[in-house]
Amino acid sequence: MWVLIVWFTLVLATSAMAGMPAKRDVGEMFKAAETAGKVGIARKTRAIDARAAHPGEIIVTLIAGEGKETQSRPAEAGDMVVRNRCPETGNEQYLVSGKKFVARYQGPYGKPDAEGWSEYRPTAPEMHYFIVDEAEGDFVFTAPWGEDMVAKPGDAIVGNPKDPADIYRVAAKSFKCTYEVLKYVP
């Protein structure tokens, strides 16, 4: 009986893993892209909406037409929920630590709406990026906040040149909508 249960469990686990994208070390991928001359420079330019996060709140980032991108850690006091102004992606939301938020956005501009959202503008630094190509396919990596993040061909993998651990995915549509490319690399 136990042998049958163990066998069944292994079959289910193997089946579930077969449909999952491979787990990759995105830091190593970034280094390889730099070596190959495939890293460009971009910065976020589009205004966003933000509100204070409720301590313990978890934000699930959904991209229109794709589904779940990632899930945040539980929010802490001072953290902010950011909503991109990008209808093509469904105006996705994500959690930003209070410290990073103050370093990357200025504002608020105007009064908050009824739900507490206010306009902020990016002051983010120039970021390095590479575009995931078809040969790399879909993959999963651990985002700086400790959760898995899925990347797909066409997406941008964005990294802060001053913080090698600050690497994350920006969905292809969101990158085109919210970033200005300063140095394009084909």
N, C-alpha and C positions, 0 to 999 in steps of 0.2 A: 504493500500500500504506500509506504513512504517513498519508495523508488518511483512509483507512478506520480506522486505529488511533486517530487523534485524534478522529474522529467517534464511534467506539464508546466511548471514554473519556468524552467529554462526555455522551453519552446515559446511561451508567451513573452518572456523578456527579449529573446532573440528576435521575435517578430516585431515587437515594438521598436527595437533599436534599428531594425532594417530600414524603417521609414524615416528615421531621424537623420538630419544632416550631421556630418562629422564635426567633432569638437576640434577647434583649431586654436593655436597660440597666436593671437592677433598682434602681439608685440613682435614676434618673429616674422610674421607676414609683413609688418610695417618695415622692418629692417631690410627684408628681401626686396620690397618695392623701392626703397630708397637706393639700394645697391643697383637695381635695374634701371634707375632713373625714371621711375613711374610715379613720383610723389610731387604733387602740385601744392599751391598755397591758396587758401580761401579764407574768407571771414563772413560771419553771419551779419546780415545787414537789415533784414526785415524786422519791423517792430513786432512785438509779441504782447499778449495779455498775460497778466500774472495775478495771483492772489495768494494770501498766506495759507499754507497747508495746516491742516489740523493735526496735532501730534497723534501719531499712530496711523494716520491715513496712508493707504497704499494706492498708488496711481498705476493703472494698467495702461500702457501706451498702445493705442490701436491706430493702424494706418489703413485708411479707406481702401478697399479692394485687396488688402493683404491680410488683415487680421492683427493679432497680437505681435507687437515688436519686442516688448520687454515689460517687466513689472518692477516697480521701485521697492526699495527697502521701506520699512515704516518711517513716516515723516517724524522729524523732531521739531521742537520749538524753533522758530526762525526760518525753517525751510519754506520754499515757495513752489507753487504749482504753476508751470509755464504752459501756455496754450499758443502754439504757432498759429499765425494768420496765413493759413495755406489751405484753401478749400479743396485743392487737388488731393490732399492727404486726410481730409476730414478734420482739419484744425486739431491735430493730435496734441495730447497733453503729456507732460512728464514732470518729475520731481527734480528740483535743483536745491542743493544745500544752501543755507543762508549765506555762507562764506563765498561760495562760487557765484551765487546770484548777484551779490553786491559788486563783485569783480567784473561781471560780464554784462550787466544791464544798468541803465540809468533811468530815473523817473521816480515816481509815477508822473504821467502827463494827464491832466484832467482828473475828474472825480471818478471813484469806482462806480461800476454799474450796480444794479440791485443784487447781483450774486457775488459782489466783491472783486470783480476783475477790473484791473487798471492797465492802461497802456504803459509799456516800458520799451526803451530802445537799446539795441545791443551796443556794447562797448568792447565786445569780446576781442581777444587778441587774434592775430593772424594764425591760422591753424594749418597744419600739413594734412594732406589727404591723398588717398589713392582710390581708384574706382575698382570694385570687385569685377573681375572679368569672367566670362563664361567658363573658362578652363578651371577656375577655382570653384565654381558652382556654389550652391547653398552651403553655409557652414554656421556653426554655433560657437560663440566665445563668451567668456565671462566679462561682463561690463565692470567698470570701476566700482559700481555700487554693489557688486557681488552676485547679481542675477545674470542668468543666461540671456544672450541677445542673438537673434538670428540675422545673418547677413546674406544677401542674394546678389546675383550678377546685376551690375548697374548701380548698386548702392555705393555710397562714399564711406570709407573708413577714415574717420577724422581723429587726429591726434594733436595734442598740445605740445609743441616743441620744447617747452620749458618743464613739462611734466610727463615723462615717458609712460606713466601708469594711466594717464587720462586719455584713453582711446575708446571711441564708441562708434556705432553705426549711425549714419543719417540716411534714411530711405531715399532712393533715387529721386522721387518726386519732391520730397521735402528739401533735399540739397539744392535742386534747381530753383525751388521756390524761395528759399530763405538765405542762401549763401551767394556771395559774389566771388567768382574765381579771379584771383589776382595773378596766378601763374598756372596756365593750363598745361597739362601734360597728356598727350594722346595715349 
